[in-house]
Amino acid sequence: MVGIILASHGGFADGIYQSGEMIFGKQENVAHVILKPDEGPDDVRAKMEKAIASFDDDEEVLFLVDLWGGTPFNQANNLVEQHKDKWAIVAGMNLPMVIEAYASRFSMNTAHEIAAHIIETAKEGVKVMPESLQPNEAPKQAAAGNQPTGAIPEGTVIGDGKIKYVFARIDTRLLHGQVATGWTKAMNPNRIIVVSDNVAKDNLRKNMIAQAAPSGVKANTVPIKKMIEVAKDPRFGNTKAMLLFETPQDALAAIKGGVDIKELNVGSMAYSNGKVNVNQVLAMDQKDIDTFKELKELGVKFDVRKVPSSSPENMDSLLKKAQDLVNESK
């Protein structure tokens, strides 16, 4: 696995390392190196050399630095000079770049590959609101074989006529950083669908969800009834969908209506009055417990974890704990 060093002036590298871990989970063979105000170039180089020595393999190393021509860049460059055929540096570090570098290690084996790949993601991560302030760019030429952009007549069969559910998650927060980056990179959907009657009526939340979609992935919000219709529509045969549910009750209603979900990721359920805290991110009441039991009876499996790199928790144990806590609270 390619080793990654995040390097910066001041505490920037420490902070972005923490942010990356929060969104994408704990990473192996990643180090963060900072230049303190009272330190010099030799101090930074020594830290970098120590970081490289800590990696499982120092054959492939990628430096992500804050500023081209700054001290962290210069010291990384001195090291890369001795390994030009294997090591690489990318300057202008931002969080989208770091997350993309982490995700790319699943499919790319060299620092050069990852370095070339993450530049576009880093650029796309720089956006402005209101959108009218965004500089105009020349439209990209459509790739051959793309789907037509106009309305597709009803009854048209695209692909095999069956929507693909690459991931389905229960998360009170719906589309946020851990989902938009970590899970999207891991599951590779081409469309994110928030399935919620409540959110579908809220134009502000719908717009925020659409804007939060990662580059190259469309995000829509639909009521449960509409999702059931989409599940039966052959025009979605080439769709690889990530479904996000606000509650287990919404997921159950969709599944009972014909949305063929075999596994549910349980990521976050916020505390509210009447619920009990089962762990740091899951709060349930009796209705939630009963809903999960019904889902299990329907053959749905559960994957309880926040981010792809986390170890799954046992759902049966969590439900038992939740039931005990609910009984105690009566």
KAPE-V894043 format. One record per residue. RES is the residue in one letter. OMEGA is omega as a letter, one per 20 degrees, with the letter a starting at -180 (none if undefined). BURIAL is 1 if it has 16 or more other ideal C-beta (glycine too) atoms within 10 Angstrom, else 0. D_LAST is the distance of its C-alpha to the last C-alpha in Angstrom with 2 decimals. Layout:
[[RES,OMEGA,BURIAL,D_LAST] [RES,OMEGA,BURIAL,D_LAST]]
This chain:
[[M,a,0,51.42] [V,r,1,52.88] [G,a,1,52.10] [I,r,1,51.17] [I,r,1,51.91] [L,a,1,50.54] [A,a,1,52.95] [S,r,1,53.29] [H,r,1,54.58] [G,a,0,51.91] [G,a,0,48.25] [F,a,1,48.12] [A,r,1,48.12] [D,a,0,45.29] [G,a,0,43.17] [I,r,1,43.97] [Y,r,1,43.29] [Q,r,0,39.77] [S,r,0,39.28] [G,r,1,40.61] [E,r,1,38.28] [M,a,0,35.28] [I,a,1,36.35] [F,r,1,38.04] [G,a,1,36.57] [K,a,0,38.35] [Q,r,1,42.02] [E,r,0,44.55] [N,r,1,48.12] [V,r,1,47.38] [A,r,1,48.53] [H,a,1,48.62] [V,r,1,51.64] [I,r,1,52.29] [L,r,1,55.42] [K,a,0,54.77] [P,a,0,57.06] [D,a,0,58.91] [E,r,0,59.45] [G,a,0,62.26] [P,a,0,63.01] [D,r,0,63.46] [D,a,1,59.97] [V,a,1,58.43] [R,r,1,60.60] [A,r,0,59.64] [K,r,1,55.93] [M,r,1,56.58] [E,r,0,58.58] [K,r,0,55.86] [A,r,1,53.28] [I,a,1,55.58] [A,a,0,56.11] [S,a,0,52.35] [F,r,1,52.15] [D,a,0,52.25] [D,a,0,55.33] [D,a,1,57.54] [E,a,0,59.56] [E,a,1,57.72] [V,r,1,56.50] [L,r,1,55.48] [F,r,1,55.49] [L,a,1,53.55] [V,a,1,54.89] [D,a,1,54.41] [L,r,0,58.01] [W,r,0,61.21] [G,r,0,63.86] [G,a,1,61.56] [T,r,1,61.57] [P,r,1,58.66] [F,a,1,60.45] [N,a,0,63.80] [Q,r,1,62.59] [A,a,1,60.78] [N,r,1,63.99] [N,r,0,66.04] [L,a,1,63.90] [V,r,1,63.88] [E,a,0,67.69] [Q,a,0,67.89] [H,a,0,65.60] [K,a,0,66.44] [D,a,0,66.31] [K,a,1,62.67] [W,a,1,60.87] [A,r,1,60.13] [I,r,1,59.01] [V,r,1,57.27] [A,a,1,57.25] [G,a,0,55.17] [M,r,1,51.83] [N,a,1,48.78] [L,r,1,45.26] [P,r,1,46.07] [M,a,1,49.01] [V,a,1,46.96] [I,r,1,44.29] [E,r,1,47.08] [A,r,1,48.84] [Y,a,1,45.78] [A,a,1,45.32] [S,a,1,49.05] [R,r,1,49.12] [F,a,0,47.53] [S,a,0,50.64] [M,a,1,53.39] [N,a,0,55.03] [T,r,1,57.32] [A,r,1,57.03] [H,r,1,59.73] [E,a,1,57.84] [I,a,1,54.64] [A,a,1,56.61] [A,a,0,58.39] [H,a,1,55.26] [I,a,1,52.94] [I,a,0,55.40] [E,r,0,54.73] [T,r,1,50.95] [A,r,1,51.47] [K,a,0,53.66] [E,r,0,51.30] [G,r,1,48.52] [V,a,0,50.53] [K,a,0,49.76] [V,r,0,49.92] [M,i,0,48.24] [P,a,0,49.47] [E,r,0,50.92] [S,r,0,54.25] [L,a,0,54.94] [Q,r,0,54.77] [P,r,0,58.35] [N,r,0,59.75] [E,r,0,60.24] [A,a,0,62.53] [P,r,0,60.66] [K,r,0,60.30] [Q,a,0,62.28] [A,r,0,60.15] [A,r,0,60.09] [A,r,0,61.93] [G,r,0,59.90] [N,r,0,57.15] [Q,r,0,55.50] [P,a,0,57.12] [T,r,0,55.53] [G,r,0,56.13] [A,r,0,54.09] [I,a,0,54.14] [P,r,0,54.94] [E,r,0,52.33] [G,r,0,52.89] [T,r,0,54.30] [V,r,0,53.22] [I,a,1,52.72] [G,r,0,52.78] [D,r,0,51.16] [G,a,0,49.27] [K,r,1,45.81] [I,a,1,43.55] [K,r,1,42.51] [Y,a,1,38.92] [V,a,1,39.45] [F,r,1,35.91] [A,a,1,32.62] [R,r,1,29.78] [I,a,1,26.32] [D,r,1,26.36] [T,a,1,24.85] [R,r,0,28.05] [L,a,1,30.26] [L,r,1,33.83] [H,a,1,34.18] [G,a,1,36.29] [Q,r,1,34.74] [V,a,1,35.04] [A,a,1,38.35] [T,a,1,40.06] [G,a,1,38.44] [W,r,1,37.22] [T,r,1,40.07] [K,a,1,42.62] [A,a,1,41.09] [M,r,1,40.73] [N,r,0,43.70] [P,r,1,42.72] [N,r,0,45.18] [R,r,1,42.59] [I,a,1,39.04] [I,r,1,37.12] [V,a,1,33.93] [V,a,1,32.32] [S,r,1,30.19] [D,a,0,30.54] [N,a,0,29.22] [V,a,1,31.55] [A,r,1,34.45] [K,a,0,34.44] [D,a,0,34.50] [N,a,0,38.11] [L,a,0,37.48] [R,r,1,34.95] [K,r,1,37.23] [N,r,0,40.17] [M,r,0,38.37] [I,r,1,37.41] [A,a,0,41.02] [Q,a,0,42.34] [A,a,0,40.04] [A,r,1,41.49] [P,a,1,43.50] [S,r,0,47.23] [G,a,0,48.44] [V,r,0,45.15] [K,r,0,44.34] [A,r,1,40.85] [N,r,1,39.80] [T,a,1,36.75] [V,r,1,36.42] [P,a,1,33.99] [I,a,1,32.55] [K,r,0,35.15] [K,r,0,37.94] [M,r,1,36.77] [I,r,1,36.90] [E,r,0,40.43] [V,a,1,41.44] [A,a,1,40.32] [K,a,0,42.94] [D,a,1,45.64] [P,r,1,48.51] [R,a,1,49.53] [F,a,1,46.78] [G,r,0,48.27] [N,a,0,49.09] [T,r,1,45.73] [K,a,1,43.67] [A,r,1,40.32] [M,a,1,37.35] [L,r,1,34.38] [L,r,1,31.58] [F,r,1,28.32] [E,a,1,25.83] [T,r,1,22.87] [P,r,1,22.46] [Q,r,1,22.46] [D,r,1,25.94] [A,r,1,27.12] [L,a,1,26.04] [A,r,1,27.84] [A,a,1,30.93] [I,r,1,31.08] [K,r,0,30.71] [G,r,0,33.47] [G,r,0,35.83] [V,a,1,35.39] [D,r,0,36.21] [I,a,1,33.91] [K,a,0,33.81] [E,r,0,31.77] [L,r,1,29.21] [N,r,1,29.06] [V,a,1,25.58] [G,a,1,26.49] [S,r,1,24.07] [M,a,1,20.84] [A,r,0,20.17] [Y,r,0,17.00] [S,a,0,15.89] [N,a,0,13.20] [G,r,0,9.94] [K,r,1,11.32] [V,r,1,11.22] [N,a,0,14.68] [V,r,1,15.94] [N,a,0,19.40] [Q,a,0,21.71] [V,a,1,22.17] [L,r,1,19.36] [A,a,1,15.98] [M,r,1,14.00] [D,a,1,11.28] [Q,r,1,10.93] [K,r,0,14.23] [D,a,1,15.95] [I,a,1,15.14] [D,r,1,16.46] [T,r,1,19.38] [F,r,1,20.44] [K,r,0,20.42] [E,r,0,22.62] [L,r,1,24.85] [K,r,0,25.31] [E,r,0,26.30] [L,r,0,28.88] [G,a,0,30.39] [V,r,1,29.33] [K,a,0,29.38] [F,r,1,27.48] [D,a,1,29.07] [V,r,1,26.53] [R,a,1,28.58] [K,a,1,29.46] [V,a,1,33.24] [P,a,1,35.82] [S,r,0,36.69] [S,r,0,33.17] [S,a,0,32.22] [P,r,0,29.74] [E,a,1,26.31] [N,a,0,25.06] [M,r,1,22.76] [D,r,0,21.56] [S,r,0,20.48] [L,r,1,18.69] [L,r,1,16.81] [K,r,0,15.85] [K,r,1,14.69] [A,a,1,12.70] [Q,r,1,11.00] [D,a,0,10.33] [L,r,1,8.95] [V,r,1,6.64] [N,a,0,5.52] [E,a,0,5.56] [S,a,0,3.81] [K,none,0,0.00]]
